[in-house]
Amino acid sequence: QVQLVESGGGLVQAGGSLRLSCAASGLDVSRYNMGWFRQAPGKEREFVARMTGSSDVTTYADSLKGRFTISRDNAKNTVYLQMNSLKSEDTAVYYCQCQVLKYYYWGQGTQVTVSS
């Protein structure tokens, strides 16, 4: 059974940093595309970042390039999202996603609140 568990969210002041974690079980994160999405209140879920399983190629939402970094620790079977220079508009629930062929698995999300 695949499970993705996010952690690391919280309340931070604008300009601060947070690192989110996504601990996976039931699959090997090094083999699959792993991603982060977010959903702000009243808005649709949007893409944040992705890392391919085969070649570690990373992709980011254009508006987030340079501030957010996705990474992976294969030994811990965990994916991270380092978020720097946070802004109030980064406030959202952040979700981890794994793509296994045509299936997508999601975590329960972790709340990030940036105060201005």
C-alpha positions in Angstrom: 0.0 0.0 0.0 1.4 3.3 -1.1 1.5 6.1 1.5 2.9 9.6 1.3 3.1 11.6 4.5 4.0 15.3 4.4 5.4 17.2 7.3 7.3 20.4 8.0 4.6 23.0 7.4 3.8 25.8 9.8 3.7 29.5 10.3 6.6 31.6 9.1 7.2 35.3 8.6 7.6 36.7 5.1 11.2 36.3 3.9 11.7 33.1 6.0 12.3 29.5 4.9 10.7 26.1 5.5 11.6 22.6 4.4 8.8 20.3 3.7 9.3 16.5 3.8 7.3 13.7 2.1 8.0 10.3 3.5 7.0 7.5 1.3 6.1 3.9 2.0 5.1 1.1 -0.3 7.2 2.4 -3.1 10.8 3.5 -3.9 10.9 7.2 -4.5 14.1 6.9 -6.6 12.2 5.0 -9.3 9.2 7.3 -9.8 8.4 10.9 -10.7 7.8 12.8 -7.5 6.2 16.2 -7.2 4.8 18.9 -5.0 1.6 20.8 -5.6 -0.2 23.4 -3.5 -3.7 24.7 -3.0 -4.5 28.1 -1.6 -7.9 28.9 -0.2 -10.5 29.5 -2.9 -8.0 28.4 -5.6 -7.3 25.3 -7.7 -4.4 23.0 -6.9 -1.3 24.1 -8.8 2.0 22.6 -9.7 5.0 23.6 -7.7 7.9 21.2 -8.6 8.7 17.8 -9.9 11.7 15.5 -10.0 11.9 12.5 -12.4 12.7 9.1 -11.0 15.0 8.0 -13.7 17.3 11.0 -14.2 16.6 13.4 -11.4 15.6 16.1 -13.8 13.8 18.9 -11.9 11.0 21.1 -13.2 9.5 24.1 -11.4 6.6 26.5 -11.8 8.0 29.5 -13.5 6.9 31.8 -10.7 8.8 29.8 -8.1 12.2 29.3 -9.9 15.1 30.4 -7.7 13.1 30.2 -4.5 12.0 26.6 -4.2 14.2 23.5 -4.6 13.0 19.9 -4.8 15.3 17.1 -3.7 15.3 13.5 -2.7 17.1 11.3 -0.1 16.9 7.8 -1.4 18.2 6.2 1.8 15.3 7.8 3.7 12.8 7.3 0.9 11.9 10.9 1.3 11.4 13.9 -1.0 11.9 17.4 0.2 10.8 20.9 -0.8 13.1 23.7 0.4 11.3 27.0 0.3 13.2 30.3 0.7 12.2 33.9 0.6 8.6 33.0 1.4 5.9 35.4 0.5 2.3 35.8 1.8 1.1 34.4 -1.6 2.9 31.1 -0.8 0.3 30.4 1.9 -1.4 27.1 0.9 -1.7 23.5 1.7 1.2 21.7 0.1 0.8 18.2 -1.3 3.2 15.5 -2.3 2.5 13.5 -5.4 3.9 10.3 -6.9 3.3 9.1 -10.4 3.3 5.4 -10.9 2.6 4.7 -14.6 -0.9 6.1 -15.1 -1.7 6.3 -11.4 -1.2 9.3 -9.1 -0.8 9.0 -5.3 -1.2 12.0 -3.0 -0.4 12.8 0.6 -2.8 14.4 3.0 -1.1 17.8 2.7 0.7 20.1 5.1 -0.3 23.7 5.8 2.1 26.5 5.2 1.1 30.0 6.4 3.3 33.0 5.6 2.6 36.1 7.6 3.4 39.5 6.2 
